């Protein structure tokens, strides 16, 4: 499990919102409001605009996402190949962590 924290640092400060954004973009390009709505749908927690746009800037700077041409005043973003690979690695690490935690609880789900 040593690598999980190191891997999460790759997503930058506020790694959890960054991971949520990558998951939201996993099914295709979305603009900011669509990302916020999707994240709230699958987490049950709102993602504020400040958190969203700060994380988008960090993810774009690291090459995990890219901004597309604006569509009617909205700028969609999409995952890059590096972003998709990073997301896959993050989710696999989290799945391993979940399996470990469940096994320590005696297999409780």
MODELLER restraints for C-alpha pairs under 7 A, 6 or more apart:
rsr = mdl.restraints
at = mdl.atoms
rsr.add(forms.Gaussian(group=physical.xy_distance, feature=features.Distance(at['CA:4:A'], at['CA:93:A']), mean=6.06, stdev=0.5))
rsr.add(forms.Gaussian(group=physical.xy_distance, feature=features.Distance(at['CA:7:A'], at['CA:90:A']), mean=6.84, stdev=0.5))
rsr.add(forms.Gaussian(group=physical.xy_distance, feature=features.Distance(at['CA:8:A'], at['CA:15:A']), mean=6.10, stdev=0.5))
rsr.add(forms.Gaussian(group=physical.xy_distance, feature=features.Distance(at['CA:9:A'], at['CA:15:A']), mean=6.90, stdev=0.5))
rsr.add(forms.Gaussian(group=physical.xy_distance, feature=features.Distance(at['CA:11:A'], at['CA:18:A']), mean=6.23, stdev=0.5))
rsr.add(forms.Gaussian(group=physical.xy_distance, feature=features.Distance(at['CA:11:A'], at['CA:59:A']), mean=7.00, stdev=0.5))
rsr.add(forms.Gaussian(group=physical.xy_distance, feature=features.Distance(at['CA:12:A'], at['CA:58:A']), mean=6.98, stdev=0.5))
rsr.add(forms.Gaussian(group=physical.xy_distance, feature=features.Distance(at['CA:17:A'], at['CA:55:A']), mean=6.93, stdev=0.5))
rsr.add(forms.Gaussian(group=physical.xy_distance, feature=features.Distance(at['CA:18:A'], at['CA:55:A']), mean=5.64, stdev=0.5))
rsr.add(forms.Gaussian(group=physical.xy_distance, feature=features.Distance(at['CA:20:A'], at['CA:39:A']), mean=6.19, stdev=0.5))
rsr.add(forms.Gaussian(group=physical.xy_distance, feature=features.Distance(at['CA:21:A'], at['CA:35:A']), mean=6.62, stdev=0.5))
rsr.add(forms.Gaussian(group=physical.xy_distance, feature=features.Distance(at['CA:22:A'], at['CA:79:A']), mean=6.99, stdev=0.5))
rsr.add(forms.Gaussian(group=physical.xy_distance, feature=features.Distance(at['CA:22:A'], at['CA:87:A']), mean=6.45, stdev=0.5))
rsr.add(forms.Gaussian(group=physical.xy_distance, feature=features.Distance(at['CA:24:A'], at['CA:35:A']), mean=6.02, stdev=0.5))
rsr.add(forms.Gaussian(group=physical.xy_distance, feature=features.Distance(at['CA:24:A'], at['CA:38:A']), mean=6.22, stdev=0.5))
rsr.add(forms.Gaussian(group=physical.xy_distance, feature=features.Distance(at['CA:24:A'], at['CA:39:A']), mean=6.43, stdev=0.5))
rsr.add(forms.Gaussian(group=physical.xy_distance, feature=features.Distance(at['CA:25:A'], at['CA:78:A']), mean=5.94, stdev=0.5))
rsr.add(forms.Gaussian(group=physical.xy_distance, feature=features.Distance(at['CA:25:A'], at['CA:79:A']), mean=6.01, stdev=0.5))
rsr.add(forms.Gaussian(group=physical.xy_distance, feature=features.Distance(at['CA:26:A'], at['CA:79:A']), mean=6.79, stdev=0.5))
rsr.add(forms.Gaussian(group=physical.xy_distance, feature=features.Distance(at['CA:28:A'], at['CA:78:A']), mean=6.36, stdev=0.5))
rsr.add(forms.Gaussian(group=physical.xy_distance, feature=features.Distance(at['CA:29:A'], at['CA:76:A']), mean=5.91, stdev=0.5))
rsr.add(forms.Gaussian(group=physical.xy_distance, feature=features.Distance(at['CA:29:A'], at['CA:77:A']), mean=5.27, stdev=0.5))
rsr.add(forms.Gaussian(group=physical.xy_distance, feature=features.Distance(at['CA:29:A'], at['CA:78:A']), mean=4.39, stdev=0.5))
rsr.add(forms.Gaussian(group=physical.xy_distance, feature=features.Distance(at['CA:30:A'], at['CA:76:A']), mean=4.82, stdev=0.5))
rsr.add(forms.Gaussian(group=physical.xy_distance, feature=features.Distance(at['CA:30:A'], at['CA:77:A']), mean=5.55, stdev=0.5))
rsr.add(forms.Gaussian(group=physical.xy_distance, feature=features.Distance(at['CA:30:A'], at['CA:78:A']), mean=6.81, stdev=0.5))
rsr.add(forms.Gaussian(group=physical.xy_distance, feature=features.Distance(at['CA:31:A'], at['CA:74:A']), mean=6.12, stdev=0.5))
rsr.add(forms.Gaussian(group=physical.xy_distance, feature=features.Distance(at['CA:31:A'], at['CA:75:A']), mean=5.38, stdev=0.5))
rsr.add(forms.Gaussian(group=physical.xy_distance, feature=features.Distance(at['CA:31:A'], at['CA:76:A']), mean=3.81, stdev=0.5))
rsr.add(forms.Gaussian(group=physical.xy_distance, feature=features.Distance(at['CA:31:A'], at['CA:77:A']), mean=5.97, stdev=0.5))
rsr.add(forms.Gaussian(group=physical.xy_distance, feature=features.Distance(at['CA:32:A'], at['CA:76:A']), mean=6.96, stdev=0.5))
rsr.add(forms.Gaussian(group=physical.xy_distance, feature=features.Distance(at['CA:36:A'], at['CA:47:A']), mean=5.67, stdev=0.5))
rsr.add(forms.Gaussian(group=physical.xy_distance, feature=features.Distance(at['CA:39:A'], at['CA:47:A']), mean=6.95, stdev=0.5))
rsr.add(forms.Gaussian(group=physical.xy_distance, feature=features.Distance(at['CA:40:A'], at['CA:46:A']), mean=4.89, stdev=0.5))
rsr.add(forms.Gaussian(group=physical.xy_distance, feature=features.Distance(at['CA:40:A'], at['CA:47:A']), mean=6.66, stdev=0.5))
rsr.add(forms.Gaussian(group=physical.xy_distance, feature=features.Distance(at['CA:59:A'], at['CA:65:A']), mean=5.85, stdev=0.5))
rsr.add(forms.Gaussian(group=physical.xy_distance, feature=features.Distance(at['CA:60:A'], at['CA:66:A']), mean=5.60, stdev=0.5))
rsr.add(forms.Gaussian(group=physical.xy_distance, feature=features.Distance(at['CA:63:A'], at['CA:80:A']), mean=7.00, stdev=0.5))
rsr.add(forms.Gaussian(group=physical.xy_distance, feature=features.Distance(at['CA:63:A'], at['CA:82:A']), mean=6.84, stdev=0.5))
rsr.add(forms.Gaussian(group=physical.xy_distance, feature=features.Distance(at['CA:63:A'], at['CA:83:A']), mean=7.00, stdev=0.5))
rsr.add(forms.Gaussian(group=physical.xy_distance, feature=features.Distance(at['CA:64:A'], at['CA:79:A']), mean=6.10, stdev=0.5))
rsr.add(forms.Gaussian(group=physical.xy_distance, feature=features.Distance(at['CA:64:A'], at['CA:80:A']), mean=5.46, stdev=0.5))
rsr.add(forms.Gaussian(group=physical.xy_distance, feature=features.Distance(at['CA:64:A'], at['CA:82:A']), mean=5.49, stdev=0.5))
rsr.add(forms.Gaussian(group=physical.xy_distance, feature=features.Distance(at['CA:64:A'], at['CA:83:A']), mean=3.72, stdev=0.5))
rsr.add(forms.Gaussian(group=physical.xy_distance, feature=features.Distance(at['CA:65:A'], at['CA:77:A']), mean=6.50, stdev=0.5))
rsr.add(forms.Gaussian(group=physical.xy_distance, feature=features.Distance(at['CA:65:A'], at['CA:78:A']), mean=5.43, stdev=0.5))
rsr.add(forms.Gaussian(group=physical.xy_distance, feature=features.Distance(at['CA:65:A'], at['CA:79:A']), mean=4.37, stdev=0.5))
rsr.add(forms.Gaussian(group=physical.xy_distance, feature=features.Distance(at['CA:65:A'], at['CA:80:A']), mean=5.10, stdev=0.5))
rsr.add(forms.Gaussian(group=physical.xy_distance, feature=features.Distance(at['CA:65:A'], at['CA:83:A']), mean=6.02, stdev=0.5))
rsr.add(forms.Gaussian(group=physical.xy_distance, feature=features.Distance(at['CA:66:A'], at['CA:77:A']), mean=5.52, stdev=0.5))
rsr.add(forms.Gaussian(group=physical.xy_distance, feature=features.Distance(at['CA:66:A'], at['CA:78:A']), mean=5.54, stdev=0.5))
rsr.add(forms.Gaussian(group=physical.xy_distance, feature=features.Distance(at['CA:66:A'], at['CA:79:A']), mean=6.49, stdev=0.5))
rsr.add(forms.Gaussian(group=physical.xy_distance, feature=features.Distance(at['CA:66:A'], at['CA:80:A']), mean=6.55, stdev=0.5))
rsr.add(forms.Gaussian(group=physical.xy_distance, feature=features.Distance(at['CA:67:A'], at['CA:75:A']), mean=6.69, stdev=0.5))
rsr.add(forms.Gaussian(group=physical.xy_distance, feature=features.Distance(at['CA:67:A'], at['CA:76:A']), mean=6.00, stdev=0.5))
rsr.add(forms.Gaussian(group=physical.xy_distance, feature=features.Distance(at['CA:67:A'], at['CA:77:A']), mean=4.41, stdev=0.5))
rsr.add(forms.Gaussian(group=physical.xy_distance, feature=features.Distance(at['CA:67:A'], at['CA:78:A']), mean=6.58, stdev=0.5))
rsr.add(forms.Gaussian(group=physical.xy_distance, feature=features.Distance(at['CA:68:A'], at['CA:75:A']), mean=6.33, stdev=0.5))
rsr.add(forms.Gaussian(group=physical.xy_distance, feature=features.Distance(at['CA:68:A'], at['CA:76:A']), mean=5.46, stdev=0.5))
rsr.add(forms.Gaussian(group=physical.xy_distance, feature=features.Distance(at['CA:68:A'], at['CA:77:A']), mean=5.66, stdev=0.5))
rsr.add(forms.Gaussian(group=physical.xy_distance, feature=features.Distance(at['CA:69:A'], at['CA:75:A']), mean=6.33, stdev=0.5))
rsr.add(forms.Gaussian(group=physical.xy_distance, feature=features.Distance(at['CA:70:A'], at['CA:76:A']), mean=6.54, stdev=0.5))
rsr.add(forms.Gaussian(group=physical.xy_distance, feature=features.Distance(at['CA:102:A'], at['CA:108:A']), mean=5.71, stdev=0.5))
rsr.add(forms.Gaussian(group=physical.xy_distance, feature=features.Distance(at['CA:102:A'], at['CA:109:A']), mean=6.45, stdev=0.5))
